[in-house]
């Protein structure tokens, strides 16, 4: 390490100390501010430099001295009761360690850590205000998601089982974590934004959580109040559009090499849904939306149900392909897509990534499931919400279905860019 590099690292440390010190100075704390933080960071840097030739004990002694100084400062100001917490003290210790790390570590890591520290301390009022809205069920949801993602997933075996070797416990649960994670993020947004957002947020959250559940929830609101049917139809269309966006995102995550091919016809379908949703929204205008109560998406029971569904769908696809050819795959997609598109999307894209299914079959299977889902939602809206909502959605979904069927019939076969190893009967229709 030459002298220029040392000066650059020390200067960067001082700048990061100034950043955090500026934030602390802004809050009015008297323990450490815009002068103290750069000095502490420089002290950590020089201790790290000395440790190169004299041993790491110098850093430990430096950190101990900083801790003693903090205790003394806290003792002198204890009567002022300006800050009952210890955030500033922890920040000082962290900046000392960051100053030491800058000398021998990766500068980008230190910069990100210092920036995150400054932002975290600056957002104290907002974070405390958010916590005041947290309920027992929210904490329970977080803990259940931790159980699903950080406890169960790592201990599952990463090995294929069963006929056709398509049932991998870890892969199955990873898909559960992926879908539950998306729905959990939507649940948190719902809890943070409350009950007063507009149509766009209502439809977006509904699509991320479950467009089918959103359709049923708004259809129930229309029942007995037909005057809100146009607004409900808008939210349902937006939710259906966002659900297809979610499908494409999931497909890109699971099979990134295939999304450039299968995403084109599915992207056309998405464009049609976007145009229909915007047209419906413009016809209705702006209006407040009362979001239906959002259930906890991280319940273990729901996760187990989806895991079972995701385990059955790829097995059904493989078996249908083996017994009946491509027609059997489409039947499975149609049935599973009636209530849940995630399982068939994940199963199909996973099989594509494993070279078990051709691209031209994959996007058609996903589209068939999406069209089946639209049919189910249209019928459900008509039955639950009444004729006013049903007729409006039949027109909107009818246009989308016509485009989807045209894509299935007239879209030219997709050339698979990589060699596939399809099972018996896998040929484009």
C-alpha positions, 0 to 999 in steps of 0.5 A: 500500500503506497502513501497515495492509497493511504491518503485516499483511504484516510480521506474517504474515512474522514468524509464518511465520518463527516456524513454521519456526524452531519446527521447527528449534528442535525438531531442536536445530540451533544455527545458526538457530532460533525467534528467527533465522527471524522476524528473517530474514523481517522483514529480507527484508520491510524490504528489499522495502519499501526496494526500492520507492523505492531499487531491487531491488539492496537485496534482493540485498544483503540476501540476500548479507548473510544468506548471509555470516552463514550462512557465518560461523555454519557456520564457527564450529560446524563442529567440533561436527558437529551437522548435516552437511547444509545444509537449515537454511541453505537454509531461512534463505535461502528465508525471507528471499526469502519475507519479501521476496515477502510485501510485493509478492506474493500472501500465499496463495502465501507461506503455502503455501510456508512451510507446505510448508517446515516440513512438509518439514523436519519429515518428514526422518526419515520421508523418509530411512526411506522412501528406505532402502526404495527400490530400483533398480526404483523409481527406474527406474519414476519416471524412466519415468513422467517420460518418459511424462508430461513428455517425450513428452506435450508434444511430441505434436501436438494435432490430429485425424487419420485417419477420423472425426477421432477420433485426436488424438496428444496426447489419446491420450497424455494418457489414457495418462498419466492411467491410468499415473498412477493405476496408478503411485500404486498401485504406490508405495503398494504399495512403501511399505506392503509385504506385510503389509496387510489385505484392504481395502488388498489389494483397493484396490491391486489395483483401482487397478492392474488388477482383471483382473491381481489376479484372475489373481494370486489365482486362481493362489494358490488353485490347490493351496490351496483353503482360501484361496479365500474370502479370494481371492474377497474381494480380487477382489471389492474389486478389481473394486469399486475398478476401477469407482470408478476408471472413474467418476473417470476419466469425471468427469475427462474429461467432468465435465458428463456424469458427473452424468447417466451416473453415476447408473446406474453408481453403482447398479452400484457400490453393488451391488458395494460391498454384495457386497464388504462381505458377502463380507468380513464372511463371511470376517473379517479376515485378512492378505493377501499381495499379489502382486508388483506390476509397474512400471506406467510401462514404456514398452512397456505405455504404448505398448500402451495408447496403441495400444488407446486409439487403436483403440477410439474408431476402432472405436466410430466405425466401428461406429456408422457401419456397424452403428449402436448394436449395433456400439458395444456389440460393440466395448465387449464385446470391449475390456472383456474385458481392459481397461475403461480404453480403452473408458471413456476413448474413450466419455467423450471422445466424449461431451465432444466431443458425438459420443456421447449420454449414454444410449449412453455409460453403457450402453457403459461398463456393457457393458464392465464386465459383460464384464470381470466375465464374463472374470474369473469364467471366468479364476478358475474355470479358473486357481483351480479350482472352489472359487473359481470357484463363489464368484465365479460367485455374486457376479458373477452377482448383479452381472451380473443387476443390470447387465443389468436396468439395461441393459433397464429403465433409462429413457432419459437426457435429454441436457442439451446438444445432441449431434451423433451419427453415423448410427445412434446411438439408445438401444436 
